[in-house]
Structure formats: C-alpha cells, structure tokens
C-alpha cells in the first residue's frame, strides 16, 4: 500500500455513520486535491473491511464504484 492510499483509507474511516463525502473531498483531505481518480482507484483496491468505501460518492451526488 502506498502512503497516499493509507491517507485515503484514514480519511475515509473518519466519515461518520450516516454521512457521505465526495471523492474530491477525500483527495483534499489526503493532501492531493487533484488526485480524485486516484482516490477512486485506491478505494477500489481497498483490502480493509473497516474502511467504509460506500460512504464516498461522486461530486454530483451519485454512487461511484467501490470494492465490496
């Protein structure tokens, strides 16, 4: 796992239950605001069950793809 992926997973784990965040927001929190697609790729490769990928959505409010 890369350092960026670890930061994406940490940021995603901080999304409270019942809330969502955009891929763009996670990219900003992870320190690379232009890496929106990389956030999606990191979440697609997520090996951890405790990272709530389902709480990350597209900026237009639609559900994006995620592992599991």
Backbone torsions as a table, in degrees:
resi	resn	phi	psi	omega
1	UNK	NA	138.0	179.4
2	UNK	-83.1	166.2	177.6
3	UNK	-62.1	-40.0	178.8
4	UNK	-62.8	-45.2	178.6
5	UNK	-59.2	-41.7	178.8
6	UNK	-61.1	-41.4	178.7
7	UNK	-67.1	-37.0	176.3
8	UNK	-62.5	-46.1	-179.2
9	UNK	-64.2	-40.1	178.5
10	UNK	-64.4	-44.5	179.2
11	UNK	-62.6	-41.2	-179.4
12	UNK	-66.5	-37.7	179.2
13	UNK	-65.6	-20.6	-179.1
14	UNK	-85.7	-3.4	177.4
15	UNK	-73.1	120.9	-177.6
16	UNK	-66.3	154.9	175.1
17	UNK	-58.8	139.0	179.7
18	UNK	83.7	0.8	179.7
19	UNK	-120.2	163.9	176.1
20	UNK	-133.2	164.0	174.5
21	UNK	-140.2	154.1	179.8
22	UNK	-86.8	160.9	174.7
23	UNK	-57.9	-37.1	179.0
24	UNK	-61.8	-44.2	179.3
25	UNK	-63.6	-43.8	179.3
26	UNK	-62.8	-39.6	177.9
27	UNK	-60.8	-43.4	178.8
28	UNK	-63.8	-45.8	-179.4
29	UNK	-64.2	-34.3	179.9
30	UNK	-77.2	-4.4	174.6
31	UNK	94.1	6.5	178.7
32	UNK	-136.0	81.7	-173.8
33	UNK	-59.9	-22.7	180.0
34	UNK	-90.2	-2.4	-173.9
35	UNK	-94.0	45.8	-176.8
36	UNK	-64.1	-45.8	179.7
37	UNK	-65.1	-36.0	178.7
38	UNK	-64.5	-32.6	175.4
39	UNK	-63.5	-46.4	177.8
40	UNK	-59.7	-42.1	178.5
41	UNK	-65.2	-40.7	178.8
42	UNK	-63.3	-44.1	-179.6
43	UNK	-68.3	-32.4	176.7
44	UNK	-64.6	-33.0	-179.8
45	UNK	-90.9	6.3	-175.2
46	UNK	-56.0	116.8	178.3
47	UNK	-92.5	-2.2	-172.7
48	UNK	-101.6	129.3	178.8
49	UNK	-74.9	-19.8	-177.5
50	UNK	-88.8	6.6	175.7
51	UNK	-100.8	112.1	-173.6
52	UNK	-80.1	74.7	-178.6
53	UNK	-57.1	-28.6	-177.8
54	UNK	-67.6	-10.4	178.2
55	UNK	-90.1	0.4	179.5
56	UNK	-104.7	125.9	-176.1
57	UNK	-125.7	168.6	176.2
58	UNK	-72.0	160.0	-179.6
59	UNK	-62.2	-24.3	179.2
60	UNK	-85.3	4.2	177.3
61	UNK	90.4	-3.6	179.0
62	UNK	-85.5	159.7	178.2
63	UNK	-75.4	133.9	175.1
64	UNK	-94.8	-174.6	177.4
65	UNK	-84.9	145.8	176.2
66	UNK	-151.9	158.5	178.9
67	UNK	-74.8	139.9	179.3
68	UNK	69.1	NA	NA
